[in-house]
């Protein structure tokens, strides 16, 4: 069946197209744990951004912190500066 689309897949495709559903399901991001102080650093940095830029900023911060696995307050401050540029 390689290269062929099943009737179920075709039906799902039509449904998604009709109702404006994205074709690709995005993987759930890894959760991170922040201390109160680290959360304040992120929130203060986000507050300085235009509202329409905050979502991308927070996604960048989360992605960079996930790459570090372990991080402290200085790491969070560095990442928020990098993510805001």
Secondary structure, DSSP 4 states (H G I P E B T S, - for coil): -TTPPPHHHHHHHHHHHHHT--SSPPPPPPP----HHHHHHHHHHHHTS-GGGHHHHHHHHHHHHHHHSS--HHHHHHHHHHHT-
